[in-house]
Each structure stands twice: as C-alpha cells, then as structure tokens.
C-alpha cells in the first residue's frame, strides 16, 4: 500500500501499515455488470504536528507527535467484466465511507501533561475508488484475482490537527482468493 498525503502537506507522515479487506459481488444479469460491496481495515503509525484548542481557549501544540491510525472503510461499487469464462479482466469503481481514528501517544512529553489534551480523535472519512484487474477461475467455486486499487479520500476536519482535513490517495496492489457461495 502506498500513501500520497495531500493535506496536511508538511507535517503529517504515515508508515505503510497493515491492510485487510473482504468483498462480495452480485451479478446484475445484464451487460456483464456486477454490484460490489467491500469492507476494509487499515492500521498504521505516523507522526504529525499536534494543534488542539479546548472550548475554554487553551491551545496545545507539539511537533512530531506519534500516533496510531485505525481506518474502517466500506465501499459500494459497480464492476464490469470484459469477458465471461475462466479468464475475466475487469474494471470497477465506486464510493467509500469510513471511520478514521487517530490515537496519540507521548502527549505528556511532546505536548503537555495536562488532562485537557485530547489523546484520541475520530471522524468520518469519504472518497471514491477505481480498480482494474484479472480474475482467473480454476473451477466454478474457486479462483484467483490480481488487481490494483486506487483511492482518493478526504476526512472531516480533525480538532487535533488545527481543524485541518486529511486528504490522501492510496495505491493498493493485491492478490486474493475467490470463493463462490
């Protein structure tokens, strides 16, 4: 998985992380179109500049504050399979919605030892994706998929980032097993 962080541009870094997904599809019976549903989870770590202002007006800032991110995301899309048979190239696209949570560590030394410091921030995350790949059917029940997925995502403004959004793009290259139920 590759990240391209657009906002905040200079003070937000993330590692590659751990990514897992499960998806399903239902044929629509016309034009080789399929309705797809996916659920995914991402966990990664990084560093950012912390900037949080309480309701009372007290401002807490810090640089290179470590955090852990957990992102739960669901996708709904349409897939077009170019061929039917055992060898099926396809293209897919759709929308994404998720829950983006950042948990800060080391705020006592990098920000403040005050209990007013916010150590967890969570918001909704929205975006879209497009994907291309190849499915190979070994039998009517089992197969293999090789694909590349590209996403463009944007969160709501995070209080702990000085009310900035996180806007990012990802590239995910994967190999998966297919099972028909």
N, C-alpha and C positions, 0 to 999 in steps of 0.2 A: 504494500500500500504506500503510495506516495502522496504527500500533502503539499499544497500550494496555498499558503495563508496570505490573503489579500489585506484583511483588516483584523486586528491592529497590525500594521505593517512592520514596525521596527522593534516591537517589544513583546513578541509572542512566538515562542518556539515549542514545537512538539516532536516527540520521537515517533518511530514507525508504529509501535503498539501491537495489540492483539486484536484480530478481527475474525468474527464468525457470522455466518448467515445461513438461513434456511428459506427456501422459496417453494412455491407451488404455482401451478398454472391450470387453466381450464380452457379447452378448445371452444371456440365460438361457432364452429361448423361452417364458416364461410371465409373464403379468401386466405386460408392458412393463418388466420388471426387467433391469438390466444390472450386471455386475460391473466395477468400475473400478479402475485402477491408475495412480498418478501419481508422478512423480519431480520434485523441485523443488530450486532452488538460490537462496540469498539471500546477498548480501554487503552489509554496511552498516558504518558507522563510528559511534562514540559516545564518551562519557566516563563514568567511574564512579569510585567510591571504592574503592581497592585495599586489601585487607586479607588478607595471607598469612602464615601461621605455619609455619616449617620443622619438620621432625621433631625437630630439636635445641631447639626452643622459641623461636627468634629470630622476632620479629614485624616485618613490613614493612608500612607503611601509606602511603597517598598519596591526595590528593584530585584530582579532575578529570583522572585519568589517561586518555589517549586509547587507544582500542582499535579493532581491526577484527574484525568477526564474519563467519564463514562458516558457513552452515547448509545441510546436505544433508539432504533430508527425503523420505521415501516415504510414500505413502498407499494404503490399500486401503478401498474403499467399495462402496456399492450406490446405483444410480441408478434412479429411477422416472420414466419418460417418460409424461406425461399423455396425449399424443396420438401416433399414428403418422402419418407423412406428411411433407410438406415443412416444416411448421411444428410444432416439438416443444418445448413448455415442459416443464421437468423440475425435480426436486428430487433432491438427492444428500447422502449423509452417510457418514462412515467414520472410521477411526483413522489416526493419523500416528505415525511414528517417525523419528528423525533423529539426526544427528551435529552438535553445536553446538560450534564452536571460537572462542575469543577469543584474539587476539594483541595484546599490549600494546606500545605504543611509548612512548618518552620516559620509561622507568622509571628511567634513570640520574639524571635531574634531578627527577622528581616523586616517586620512591620511594627508591631507593638505588642506588649504583654497585656494590654487592656482586654477585658471581656467584650468590649464593643466591636472588636474586629470580627468581620464576617469570614468564617473559615470554609463555608460551602455556598455555592451559588448555582442555581439550576434554572433553566429556561427552555422554551420550545425552540426547535430548530426546523427550518423548512428548506426545501430545494427540489431539484429535479435530477434525473439521471438519464443516460443513454448507454446502451451496451450492444456489443456485437460479439458473435461467437459461432461455435460449431458444436452441434450435438451429434454423437455417434451412438447408434443403438446396436447393442450386442445381442439383444433379444427383445421380445415385446415388453418385458418388465425392467430391464437394466440397460444403462447406457453411461456415457461419459460426456462431459461438457468442458470445453476450453473456451474462455471468454475474457474480455476486457470491459470493465465498467468505469465510466467517468461520471462524477457527480459535481454539482455546483450547489453549495449550501450557504445559508445565512441564518444566524440566530437573532433573537431579540437582543436588545442592549443589556449587557451584564453590569450590575451595580459595582462589582469589584474591579472592573476594567475601566472605571470612569465613565460609565454609561456608553461604552462602545460595543458594537456588534462584533461577532466573529464571523467573518466571511472567508470561506475556504473552498478549495476544489480538491478532489481526490482522484487518483488513478488506482484501480484495483485490478490486478491480473490474477485469474484463478483457474483451478482445475477442480471439477466436482463430479461426484457420482450422481446418477439419475436413477430413481426408483419409481415405478408406476404402481399406484394403489387402486 
